[in-house]
Amino acid sequence: MIISISRHSSKPIASAITAFLLLEFTLLTGCSSSDSTPFVPVEERFREAKAMFDDEDYLAAINEFTVITLQHQGSAYSDSAQFFLAECRFQRGEYLVAATEYGYLRRSFPSSPLSAEAQYKLAMSYYNLSPKPMLDQQYTKKAVDEFQSFVEYYPTHAYAADAAAKIMELNTRLAKKAYETARLYQVMEYFKSSLFYFDDVIEKYHDTQYAPLAHLGKVEVLILRKKFDEAQMALQKFYDLFPNSVLKSEADYLQKQINKRLQGDSNVSGKAGELLSPSRGQDLTQHQRESR
């Protein structure tokens, strides 16, 4: 399914950015404008703006490209001016504004030869805004959505492989966030919340390194909740999906715990964190280190 480029949830932000851009343009041009300002052909203005861009004079280039987008909307330079306007923002590290500008190009000039690169750079803008896993992952999710759109629209593009690699990188980041949240709730003995986040990893990020860890975490929580039949089914799913996993010894240990519970062994601990085998902590630490 192709993901829509425009999203209702981002309209307030986009409106605020648009207002800011108009104000900025007014301030940049207001002091220098006069009735005697000579007319500059769009070809010449674009050439001068591009030279400013190449010289990394991005503020001056922004001014000139903005003039073209406003005064020469129907010209052959409209899409190029819009693209380089976005590029100026991107090069200045103004990634949220850049994303808005790239998105405008995609919507206004869908048949432009620059549309594909604009979609990729739109995704890259959110990629550069994506924070570490422990922080809010709003921009990470947006980056994944935009990279997926790029791959779906342009599967043979030269950037398609890189976009696919970045999707995996970002999904791994999101999986890490969800997995660590699940483990935290498990330690706090909020088992329903813990199961929710383990399932989130299993369902959404099944192709990341955190999937087998989430399966075993789910088994542990089900044992702690005394849902032994469900724990057995969850563990069997782990065996089916990851027959050669480095965590197989931990799965075998959990199988023994389930068997003891089903046999009515009252000596098995029932507290969170005490189902782990002696080597589990070390193995998990090593597995997570390799997953980063």
Summary of the structure (lengths in Angstrom):
residues: 292
radius of gyration: 26.4
end to end distance: 29.3
largest distance: 94.6
contacts: 877
relative contact order: 0.06
helix: 71%
strand: 0%
